[in-house]
Amino acid sequence: MVEIIGINAGKVWTALSEGGCQNVKDLKKAVKLTDKDLYAAFGWLAREHKISLIEEDKEVYVSLK
């Protein structure tokens, strides 16, 4: 399971690197992950201080640090 989360974190990181700051809905479409897998990847990247999560107008945006 840990290996899968790491792979998914790589997909999220790549999408953010190529596309810049994105809202969660658009990012989910880009990486084609389930909610569970997407949020596990966020946890992985957040723990490593690689992403920022920002809430703006009731929408959550994700960007690389």
N, C-alpha and C positions, 0 to 999 in steps of 0.2 A: 504494500500500500504506500509506503514512504517513497518508493521509487516512482510510482505513478504520480504522486503529488509533486515530486520534483520535476518530472517531465511536463506536467501541466503548468507549473510555475514558469518553466522555460517558454512555453507557448504564450503565456500572458506577458512575460517580459519582452519577448520578441514583438508581439502586437503593439505594445506600448512604445517600444523603441522605434518602430516603423511609423506608427500612427499618432504618436504623442498622446496627450491627455484625452481620455475618453470616459463617457459615462458607462456605468456598469452594464446597462442593457446593450449598448453598441459593442462593448468589449466581449460580452457573452456571445453575441452573434459572430464576431470575428474569430474567436478561438473555438467555437462550437463545443462548449463544455456544459455539463449540467450545473445547476446552482451549487450543489454540494461540492463538485470538483473545482468550480471556479472560486468559491470561498475558501476552500482548503489551500488553493494556490495563492490567494491573497494572504492568507495566514503565513504561509511559508515566506513569501516575499516581504511581508511587513516585519516579520521576526528578524529578517536579515537587513532591515532598514533600507530596502531597495525601492519601495513604493510609498506614495502618499495617498491617503484617502480623504477626500474633501466633500462635505455635504453643502450643497448650494441650491436654494429653491426646491427643497425636498427631493433632490436628485443627488446621487453619490457619483463623484468623479474620481478616477484613478490615474495617477501619473507616476513616472519614474522620478526618483530623487536625484 
